Amino acid sequence: MTRSVLIAALLCVSGPAIVQPAATPAPSDPPCLRQRNIYDFKTVPGNRSLIVTDLSRRRYRLNFMGVCPNLQFNVTLAFQSRGVGTLACIQKGDAVYQNDPVGFGQCIVRDVQYQTQAMDLADAEELARRKAR
């Protein structure tokens, strides 16, 4: 009985620390988004970037060579890497394909970065600025 009370007390004390993680800086190793580990994606205002989450919940920002039209209206995307197999990292020159009503749209990757909280704030400000128009 006392063991259960002790565990409950520890969970109550450590609960807020678990729920609100501290700001973590981007890892120092180069970003390596593997095609087989892609879990989710989210568009960025302006359609020049895409935020991709992998299975380990790391977030990456894929920046495109130009504007990738109608990216926000797609439910599914296909990623093509020039590397061998699905363990190759998405890198410069790889492509993201979208199913467009006219045909397949292709967006060429300019670079891959870790998505940071500063980038999230800048994206939120850009979205608010576009909505205010």
N, CA, C and O of each residue as an XYZ file, in Angstrom:
532
protein
N       0.824     -1.190      0.000
C       0.000      0.000      0.000
C       0.866      1.250      0.000
O       0.622      2.173     -0.778
N       1.874      1.292      0.862
C       2.723      2.476      0.927
C       3.538      2.632     -0.357
O       3.885      3.743     -0.757
N       3.834      1.509     -0.987
C       4.578      1.564     -2.248
C       3.735      2.257     -3.319
O       4.259      3.064     -4.087
N       2.455      1.957     -3.377
C       1.553      2.589     -4.345
C       1.430      4.073     -4.090
O       1.413      4.868     -5.030
N       1.344      4.454     -2.829
C       1.237      5.876     -2.473
C       2.527      6.599     -2.846
O       2.484      7.726     -3.340
N       3.656      5.969     -2.618
C       4.939      6.578     -2.951
C       5.085      6.771     -4.459
O       5.562      7.812     -4.910
N       4.678      5.775     -5.232
C       4.749      5.886     -6.692
C       3.816      6.980     -7.182
O       4.186      7.764     -8.056
N       2.612      7.041     -6.631
C       1.663      8.090     -7.020
C       2.206      9.474     -6.684
O       2.047     10.410     -7.467
N       2.842      9.607     -5.531
C       3.418     10.901     -5.146
C       4.551     11.295     -6.090
O       4.663     12.461     -6.469
N       5.378     10.347     -6.465
C       6.472     10.643     -7.392
C       5.944     11.044     -8.759
O       6.492     11.945     -9.393
N       4.881     10.383     -9.224
C       4.297     10.743    -10.510
C       3.688     12.130    -10.483
O       3.772     12.864    -11.467
N       3.076     12.497     -9.365
C       2.489     13.841     -9.254
C       3.565     14.912     -9.263
O       3.384     15.978     -9.852
N       4.670     14.633     -8.621
C       5.754     15.620     -8.569
C       6.469     15.725     -9.904
O       6.784     16.829    -10.349
N       6.730     14.591    -10.554
C       7.479     14.614    -11.808
C       6.583     14.784    -13.021
O       7.095     14.964    -14.126
N       5.279     14.735    -12.863
C       4.338     14.849    -13.978
C       4.512     16.110    -14.796
O       4.651     16.016    -16.015
N       4.513     17.309    -14.178
C       4.676     18.528    -14.977
C       5.997     18.589    -15.732
O       6.058     19.158    -16.822
N       7.039     18.020    -15.179
C       8.331     18.032    -15.877
C       8.287     17.138    -17.109
O       8.957     17.411    -18.105
N       7.506     16.084    -17.041
C       7.403     15.179    -18.175
C       6.543     15.793    -19.267
O       6.849     15.652    -20.451
N       5.471     16.472    -18.882
C       4.532     17.032    -19.847
C       5.137     18.201    -20.609
O       4.876     18.353    -21.802
N       5.929     19.020    -19.955
C       6.496     20.194    -20.588
C       8.000     20.020    -20.769
O       8.777     20.373    -19.882
N       8.413     19.476    -21.913
C       9.841     19.269    -22.120
C      10.569     20.601    -22.302
O      10.015     21.573    -22.816
N      11.794     20.611    -21.874
C      12.609     21.820    -22.032
C      12.981     21.992    -23.498
O      12.956     21.038    -24.275
N      13.321     23.207    -23.858
C      13.731     23.486    -25.236
C      15.038     22.752    -25.509
O      16.044     22.967    -24.833
N      15.002     21.893    -26.498
C      16.196     21.133    -26.835
C      16.821     21.703    -28.098
O      16.118     21.936    -29.082
N      18.107     21.928    -28.086
C      18.758     22.427    -29.295
C      18.835     21.335    -30.351
O      18.713     20.147    -30.055
N      19.037     21.762    -31.572
C      19.161     20.798    -32.670
C      20.409     19.950    -32.457
O      21.434     20.469    -32.014
N      20.345     18.667    -32.761
C      21.522     17.807    -32.615
C      22.680     18.308    -33.485
O      22.473     18.947    -34.517
N      23.886     18.005    -33.046
C      25.058     18.493    -33.770
C      25.394     17.620    -34.984
O      26.101     18.064    -35.889
N      24.892     16.389    -35.006
C      25.175     15.536    -36.157
C      24.350     15.992    -37.360
O      23.285     16.582    -37.175
N      24.807     15.737    -38.574
C      24.063     16.172    -39.758
C      22.705     15.471    -39.827
O      22.590     14.304    -39.451
N      21.678     16.177    -40.307
C      20.348     15.561    -40.367
C      20.306     14.417    -41.371
O      20.829     14.521    -42.481
N      19.672     13.326    -40.956
C      19.544     12.158    -41.826
C      18.111     11.640    -41.722
O      17.792     10.832    -40.849
N      17.271     12.108    -42.606
C      15.894     11.651    -42.685
C      15.857     10.457    -43.625
O      16.097     10.585    -44.825
N      15.555      9.309    -43.066
C      15.487      8.093    -43.878
C      14.071      7.907    -44.394
O      13.098      8.096    -43.664
N      13.971      7.539    -45.644
C      12.688      7.390    -46.311
C      11.786      6.389    -45.585
O      10.580      6.614    -45.480
N      12.338      5.318    -45.098
C      11.523      4.296    -44.453
C      11.062      4.701    -43.063
O      10.174      4.055    -42.507
N      11.636      5.750    -42.484
C      11.267      6.187    -41.139
C      10.300      7.357    -41.131
O       9.998      7.880    -40.059
N       9.810      7.784    -42.266
C       8.905      8.935    -42.318
C       7.573      8.553    -41.690
O       6.973      7.536    -42.035
N       7.123      9.395    -40.756
C       5.882      9.143    -40.030
C       4.777     10.121    -40.421
O       3.634      9.711    -40.621
N       5.104     11.404    -40.531
C       4.095     12.425    -40.775
C       4.754     13.613    -41.464
O       5.977     13.748    -41.452
N       3.933     14.473    -42.066
C       4.445     15.695    -42.657
C       3.448     16.818    -42.449
O       2.254     16.591    -42.251
N       3.970     18.039    -42.499
C       3.155     19.237    -42.319
C       3.699     20.306    -43.256
O       4.912     20.477    -43.381
N       2.800     21.016    -43.906
C       3.248     22.052    -44.834
C       3.612     23.324    -44.087
O       3.182     23.543    -42.955
N       4.401     24.146    -44.731
C       4.841     25.425    -44.198
C       4.250     26.521    -45.083
O       4.204     26.350    -46.301
N       3.798     27.638    -44.515
C       3.258     28.717    -45.353
C       4.252     29.136    -46.430
O       5.444     29.291    -46.163
N       3.755     29.314    -47.634
C       4.602     29.689    -48.754
C       4.934     28.537    -49.681
O       5.399     28.756    -50.800
N       4.701     27.306    -49.229
C       4.941     26.103    -50.029
C       6.368     25.997    -50.549
O       6.590     25.475    -51.642
N       7.323     26.477    -49.791
C       8.734     26.320    -50.158
C       9.446     25.327    -49.247
O      10.618     25.015    -49.456
N       8.730     24.831    -48.232
C       9.315     23.893    -47.272
C       8.265     22.910    -46.790
O       7.064     23.121    -46.956
N       8.740     21.842    -46.196
C       7.879     20.812    -45.650
C       8.514     20.321    -44.357
O       9.717     20.065    -44.312
N       7.714     20.190    -43.309
C       8.211     19.661    -42.044
C       7.831     18.191    -41.990
O       6.655     17.841    -42.085
N       8.829     17.335    -41.836
C       8.618     15.891    -41.836
C       9.041     15.341    -40.478
O      10.109     15.677    -39.966
N       8.192     14.496    -39.901
C       8.484     13.848    -38.623
C       8.801     12.386    -38.890
O       8.101     11.721    -39.654
N       9.866     11.885    -38.254
C      10.198     10.478    -38.439
C       9.656      9.645    -37.277
O       9.024     10.185    -36.368
N       9.896      8.365    -37.303
C       9.357      7.463    -36.291
C       9.891      7.741    -34.895
O       9.217      7.428    -33.913
N      11.069      8.312    -34.779
C      11.622      8.640    -33.463
C      11.235     10.052    -33.029
O      11.801     10.584    -32.074
N      10.281     10.656    -33.718
C       9.704     11.979    -33.440
C      10.684     13.131    -33.626
O      10.468     14.216    -33.086
N      11.743     12.915    -34.371
C      12.611     14.017    -34.772
C      11.951     14.725    -35.937
O      11.370     14.088    -36.815
N      12.042     16.033    -35.941
C      11.408     16.810    -37.003
C      12.476     17.410    -37.908
O      13.473     17.960    -37.440
N      12.248     17.295    -39.200
C      13.168     17.782    -40.212
C      12.434     18.786    -41.096
O      11.218     18.711    -41.274
N      13.189     19.711    -41.637
C      12.629     20.686    -42.572
C      13.271     20.449    -43.930
O      14.483     20.587    -44.093
N      12.436     20.089    -44.904
C      12.902     19.928    -46.277
C      12.625     21.240    -47.003
O      11.466     21.627    -47.149
N      13.653     21.918    -47.453
C      13.504     23.146    -48.230
C      13.609     22.791    -49.703
O      14.481     22.019    -50.103
N      12.717     23.359    -50.510
C      12.657     23.042    -51.931
C      13.377     24.093    -52.762
O      13.603     25.212    -52.303
N      13.733     23.729    -53.976
C      14.394     24.645    -54.908
C      13.511     25.838    -55.252
O      14.012     26.947    -55.440
N      12.234     25.624    -55.335
C      11.288     26.686    -55.663
C       9.972     26.442    -54.962
O       9.897     25.653    -54.019
N       8.944     27.113    -55.418
C       7.616     26.925    -54.847
C       7.066     25.580    -55.303
O       7.198     25.212    -56.471
N       6.461     24.861    -54.398
C       5.842     23.576    -54.688
C       4.329     23.784    -54.602
O       3.761     23.672    -53.516
N       3.663     24.086    -55.724
C       2.259     24.500    -55.679
C       1.322     23.406    -55.173
O       1.539     22.215    -55.398
N       0.278     23.852    -54.485
C      -0.794     22.992    -53.969
C      -0.313     21.918    -53.005
O      -0.968     20.887    -52.851
N       0.805     22.143    -52.367
C       1.351     21.161    -51.434
C       0.432     20.982    -50.230
O       0.330     19.878    -49.695
N      -0.236     22.044    -49.796
C      -1.071     21.986    -48.603
C      -2.355     21.189    -48.819
O      -3.036     20.866    -47.846
N      -2.706     20.863    -50.056
C      -3.942     20.143    -50.333
C      -3.743     18.639    -50.474
O      -4.706     17.921    -50.745
N      -2.532     18.148    -50.298
C      -2.242     16.724    -50.492
C      -2.291     15.968    -49.176
O      -1.818     16.446    -48.145
N      -2.871     14.783    -49.234
C      -2.936     13.916    -48.075
C      -1.747     12.963    -48.065
O      -1.248     12.595    -47.002
N      -1.300     12.570    -49.237
C      -0.165     11.656    -49.340
C       0.906     12.265    -50.233
O       0.611     12.970    -51.198
N       2.133     11.980    -49.895
C       3.286     12.396    -50.689
C       4.190     11.185    -50.877
O       4.153     10.246    -50.081
N       4.987     11.208    -51.916
C       5.972     10.159    -52.158
C       7.355     10.793    -52.149
O       7.557     11.864    -52.721
N       8.294     10.137    -51.506
C       9.661     10.632    -51.417
C      10.563      9.723    -52.237
O      10.499      8.499    -52.122
N      11.404     10.333    -53.066
C      12.331      9.560    -53.886
C      13.748      9.993    -53.550
O      14.106     11.163    -53.680
N      14.538      9.035    -53.122
C      15.931      9.292    -52.786
C      16.828      8.684    -53.857
O      16.518      7.632    -54.417
N      17.934      9.352    -54.134
C      18.891      8.814    -55.105
C      19.798      7.776    -54.477
O      20.571      7.117    -55.172
N      19.704      7.626    -53.148
C      20.526      6.643    -52.450
C      20.032      5.231    -52.703
O      18.968      5.025    -53.287
N      20.812      4.271    -52.258
C      20.484      2.867    -52.464
C      19.607      2.390    -51.300
O      20.021      2.466    -50.143
N      18.420      1.907    -51.594
C      17.532      1.359    -50.568
C      16.805      2.439    -49.778
O      16.978      3.636    -50.007
N      15.993      1.976    -48.847
C      15.188      2.901    -48.055
C      15.917      3.420    -46.825
O      15.366      4.235    -46.085
N      17.134      2.971    -46.594
C      17.911      3.475    -45.460
C      18.767      4.683    -45.831
O      19.429      5.256    -44.965
N      18.763      5.076    -47.096
C      19.534      6.239    -47.525
C      18.871      7.514    -46.992
O      17.648      7.583    -46.867
N      19.676      8.499    -46.687
C      19.158      9.770    -46.184
C      18.609     10.611    -47.342
O      19.171     10.620    -48.438
N      17.507     11.314    -47.080
C      16.990     12.277    -48.047
C      17.985     13.435    -48.059
O      18.360     13.945    -47.003
N      18.408     13.847    -49.245
C      19.418     14.895    -49.338
C      19.146     15.794    -50.535
O      18.150     15.630    -51.240
N      20.031     16.730    -50.750
C      19.903     17.681    -51.860
C      19.756     16.932    -53.184
O      20.511     16.004    -53.475
N      18.769     17.353    -53.979
C      18.550     16.741    -55.282
C      17.491     15.650    -55.285
O      17.018     15.257    -56.351
N      17.110     15.153    -54.112
C      16.042     14.163    -54.042
C      14.707     14.847    -54.311
O      14.633     16.076    -54.336
N      13.656     14.062    -54.512
C      12.375     14.632    -54.926
C      11.242     14.206    -54.000
O      11.256     13.127    -53.407
N      10.265     15.095    -53.902
C       9.005     14.819    -53.224
C       7.930     14.923    -54.303
O       7.822     15.944    -54.982
N       7.142     13.871    -54.457
C       6.097     13.839    -55.471
C       4.734     13.989    -54.811
O       4.480     13.446    -53.736
N       3.869     14.735    -55.478
C       2.501     14.887    -55.014
C       1.559     14.524    -56.141
O       1.871     14.728    -57.314
N       0.416     13.991    -55.787
C      -0.580     13.614    -56.779
C      -1.434     14.835    -57.073
O      -2.319     15.182    -56.292
N      -1.176     15.475    -58.180
C      -1.879     16.676    -58.604
C      -2.968     16.259    -59.594
O      -2.766     15.295    -60.332
N      -4.116     16.947    -59.642
C      -5.153     16.567    -60.603
C      -4.674     16.589    -62.056
O      -5.198     15.849    -62.888
N      -3.703     17.413    -62.361
C      -3.190     17.512    -63.724
C      -2.144     16.440    -63.997
O      -1.922     16.073    -65.151
N      -1.514     15.946    -62.973
C      -0.457     14.959    -63.111
C       0.364     14.968    -61.837
O      -0.021     15.588    -60.845
N       1.478     14.292    -61.864
C       2.327     14.267    -60.680
C       3.137     15.547    -60.593
O       3.783     15.947    -61.562
N       3.104     16.191    -59.432
C       3.939     17.350    -59.186
C       5.229     16.905    -58.529
O       5.220     16.025    -57.668
N       6.316     17.494    -58.921
C       7.618     17.118    -58.389
C       8.257     18.327    -57.734
O       8.317     19.401    -58.332
N       8.732     18.162    -56.516
C       9.434     19.208    -55.783
C      10.839     18.703    -55.477
O      11.001     17.655    -54.853
N      11.845     19.437    -55.910
C      13.237     19.032    -55.713
C      13.740     19.614    -54.388
O      13.544     20.797    -54.108
N      14.382     18.780    -53.584
C      14.882     19.174    -52.270
C      16.165     19.984    -52.431
O      17.114     19.536    -53.074
N      16.188     21.188    -51.840
C      17.389     22.025    -51.839
C      18.300     21.655    -50.683
O      19.512     21.535    -50.861
N      17.722     21.471    -49.485
C      18.508     21.047    -48.332
C      17.578     20.497    -47.256
O      16.363     20.691    -47.297
N      18.185     19.803    -46.289
C      17.459     19.211    -45.167
C      18.069     19.759    -43.890
O      19.289     19.769    -43.726
N      17.202     20.221    -42.977
C      17.643     20.769    -41.696
C      16.815     20.149    -40.586
O      15.754     19.577    -40.839
N      17.303     20.264    -39.348
C      16.475     19.930    -38.209
C      15.493     21.072    -37.993
O      15.872     22.237    -38.105
N      14.246     20.761    -37.688
C      13.248     21.782    -37.398
C      13.412     22.206    -35.940
O      13.314     21.375    -35.036
N      13.659     23.486    -35.711
C      13.868     24.005    -34.365
C      12.663     24.811    -33.909
O      11.770     25.110    -34.701
N      12.643     25.160    -32.632
C      11.547     25.964    -32.097
C      11.569     27.371    -32.681
O      10.513     27.980    -32.855
N      12.735     27.890    -32.983
C      12.823     29.216    -33.611
C      12.169     29.193    -34.992
O      11.502     30.151    -35.382
N      12.361     28.103    -35.727
C      11.715     27.971    -37.033
C      10.201     27.845    -36.876
O       9.441     28.374    -37.688
N       9.763     27.135    -35.820
C       8.324     27.017    -35.559
C       7.706     28.391    -35.300
O       6.623     28.695    -35.801
N       8.399     29.214    -34.517
C       7.899     30.562    -34.233
C       7.849     31.410    -35.502
O       6.880     32.134    -35.728
N       8.875     31.322    -36.319
C       8.895     32.080    -37.573
C       7.767     31.622    -38.506
O       7.147     32.445    -39.179
N       7.502     30.315    -38.548
C       6.410     29.797    -39.375
C       5.059     30.271    -38.864
O       4.182     30.612    -39.657
N       4.880     30.296    -37.532
C       3.621     30.766    -36.951
C       3.405     32.248    -37.245
O       2.287     32.666    -37.544
N       4.475     33.042    -37.161
C       4.373     34.467    -37.480
C       4.033     34.666    -38.954
O       3.221     35.530    -39.287
N       4.633     33.891    -39.827
C       4.349     33.987    -41.262
C       2.898     33.610    -41.551
O       2.232     34.251    -42.364
N       2.415     32.571    -40.882
C       1.013     32.154    -41.075
C       0.063     33.239    -40.581
O      -0.943     33.515    -41.234
N       0.360     33.854    -39.449
C      -0.486     34.939    -38.938
C      -0.448     36.132    -39.868
O      -1.474     36.775    -40.088
N       0.720     36.443    -40.422
C       0.836     37.561    -41.352
C       0.029     37.301    -42.632
O      -0.603     38.213    -43.165
N       0.053     36.060    -43.120
C      -0.702     35.737    -44.341
C      -2.210     35.764    -44.080
O      -2.980     36.166    -44.952
N      -2.633     35.345    -42.903
C      -4.059     35.380    -42.583
C      -4.576     36.790    -42.375
O      -5.755     37.067    -42.593
N      -3.677     37.697    -41.946
C      -4.080     39.088    -41.702
C      -4.312     39.853    -42.991
O      -4.948     40.907    -42.965
N      -3.825     39.365    -44.103
C      -3.999     40.042    -45.388
C      -5.425     40.110    -45.802
O      -5.733     40.652    -46.864
